[in-house]
Amino acid sequence: MALTVRISDIQVAKAPEILVTYGLGSCIALMLYDPLEQIGGMSHYMLPDSTTMSRRRPEAYADTALVLLKTKLLHLGGSPARLRAKIAGGASMFADIFPNPALSMGNRNIEAAHTLLREHNIPLMAEDVGGIIGRSVYFDVATGKVRIRYVSREETTI
């Protein structure tokens, strides 16, 4: 069975569940998992930093979403030392309108994920980020494998 992770949402699950999020553009699907316990979680965040934006749900921001996701996994029985990460998304959906990569929300979201994972000592095992097309993400918490379907190209697994 698949659990849907909506925009500005977090879901955690145990094997054999699949977590799925659809239509990622500049947003990031941040996935954490504990391979020994076969548990995992996914955050679909849309903005890089809660301190520089007007407040919305904490799940909407990279910094607060990571803390919430990690906390939920620890409550489910995960170990901080075993947590692993994968990320997907961060496309520059409007690169033709905003050609400066520094202004791209997708690039800022990718950078936030990298920085926060380093700060939390969570190894990044794989990523599928950037580009200019959307993607949907299917995360198998039993294996840690992530299948990515694109709007206009062949799917891949990370």
Residue, then its C-alpha position, 0 to 999 in steps of 0.5 A: m500500500a502507498l501512503t501519499v506525502r502531500i506538499s508541506d507534509i511528512q509521513v513515516a512508515k514501516a516495511p512494506e509500505i511505500l511513500v509517494t509524492y507526486g509532481l515535485g517541481s522546485c520542492i524537495a522530497l527528503m527521505l530518511y530511513d533506518p535500514l536495520e529497522q526497515i522504517g523510513g519517512m518522507s518530507h515534501y518541503m517547499l522552502p529552504d529556511s523558516t527563519t527568512m520566510s513568513r511562517r507557515r506549517p513547519e513541514a513547509y521548510a527544510d530546517t524544521a521539516l528535517v527535525l520533525l521527520k527525524t523526531k518521528l523516525l526516532h519515535l518509530g524506533g529508528s536510531p540516529a546513528r543508522l539514519r540514511a538520506k536520499i533527496a529528489g526534486g529541486a528543479s528549476m521549473f521557470a529557468d526560462i523566466f528566471p535564468n539566474p541559478a542563484l535565484s532558483m528556489g530549486n537550487r536553494n532547496i537542494e543547498a538547504a538539504h545538503t547543509l542540514l544533512r551535514e549539520h545533523n550528521i546524516p549521510l546522503m546516500a543518493e540524490d536526483v536533483g535539479g534539472i528543469i522537469g518535474r518528477s514523482v517519487y516512490f520510496d520503498v521503506a523496506t529497501g531504501k530504494v527510490r523510484i523516480r518517474y519524470v514528466s518527460r523521460e525514462e524513470t530511474t532508481i536511486 
